[in-house]
Amino acid sequence: EPGILTLEKEVPEDRAELSFIIEATNTGSPQRTATASVRVDILTVKQPDVFCFWTTKNSTTLCWKNPMPDRKFPGYHLLFKQDQDVRNVLMPWIEGHRETCYTAEGTKLDSYYTFTVRISGNRDTSLDQVQDILFNKSAIGYSQECVIENFSVCNYRDPCFGQGTCIEDARGIPPAYTCVCNDGWTGDNCTIRDECHFVTCQNGATCKSLGHQTFLCDCEDGYVGELCEHYNHCLTSPSPCQNGAQCNMHNNGSFSCNCLLGFAGDFCENLDPCTSSNCTPGRGQCLPLSDTTFQCACYPGFYGDACELTDACVLNQHPCKNQGTCLPTGSSFKCLCTEGFIGDFCETADMCALEPCVNGNCSIHPLSQSYLCTCFDGFEGNECQTKIDRCRGMNCNHGVCVMDSRFSPRCKC
């Protein structure tokens, strides 16, 4: 995967290079690590040298020399000021170009302009090249610096922006060139795109260009779509929509029918039995099964032929816990608990399910939810685990204590 290195601190001015090692680790199995040595040369960039400018009645062109013609860099940043008119322009570096030109359109006569040229991303303002131009009636034309041998405005500026052929004026009269535009492009600099040249309106439609990259196909009767490529089915006779329905045509070539009350279907061809349905409003939707029969499809939480009954289990989002079964009972519900759980919502573990009372009956305390043991006669203890010794405390002297038929203690001599 590619990565990006970022400097966290400013590079000292006396440094001519940076050297460091990059280590990359793949944490998979087996783990792999690779290293690479990187060296960055730090260069001092010269300022762009403005060598010429020329003016027309409503534009100004500035040209400067590339300070590093053999090395790629981000490009140029131009700051153009005239009173409240402030423009920031970014121009890319172009391989092989030793000079670069920029034309500011919309400049005015009798005005004073300042052009500032710098290398993009350069924070050292001492490398800026500032050109002040007094733009008055007598200044129209080339500055003295522009009178250079073999200067080619077509090569330096590409004023036709790749959409036309630039022809230079041998007399040097500003703007000193003419653009012969390619098909589909117009304007002094071939910047206006005629969309109608690049699209084909179909079925006899007329194309109207509405501006850059916008157009309108004026369709003949019976056709729709961006290119008038779709036939308007709503104009056929008889209409595809039946029983007095309204036909609506869409730009994608499809159409839809708005049915009158009592009819249904894609073409409103069927009687709609749902107009007299008894489906409870807000609880279900009527689905026609034939011209005379329908079915109520109930929304979640309701049931019945007309969705008139409430399923409290669904409306309460199945409230029974611990895998209990919810049974709707009118407008309420009841939970059938699984073994080991009790409570209205099966929320409480049934401690009696483990049969903790050895010789007695188990019950759940209503407040603490713990279990209580009620012992059988003759037993005691928290879990009725101890047999009561009724002979304890009896003194039979020369006999023994025994239990009679009614489990009462007596002495046997």
Secondary structure, DSSP 8 states (H G I E B T S, - for coil): --------S---TT--EEEEEEEEEE-SSS-EEEEEEEEEE-------EEEEEEE-SSEEEEEEE-S-TTS---EEEEEEEETTEEEEEEEE--TT-SEEEEEEET--TTEEEEEEEEETT---GGG-EEEEEEE-GGG-EE-GGG--TT--HHHHH-TTTTSEEEEE-TT--TT-EEEEE-TTEESTTS-EE-GGGT----TT-EEEEEETTEEEEE--TTEESTTS-EE-GGGSSS-SS-TT-EEEE-TTS-EEEE--TTEESTTS-EE-GGGG----TTTEEEEE-SSS-EEEEE-TTEESTTS-EE-HHHHTT----TT-EEEEETTEEEEE--TTEESTTS-EE-GGGG---TTEEEEE-TTT--EEEEE-TTEESTTS-EE--TTTT---TTSEEEE-TTS-EEEE-
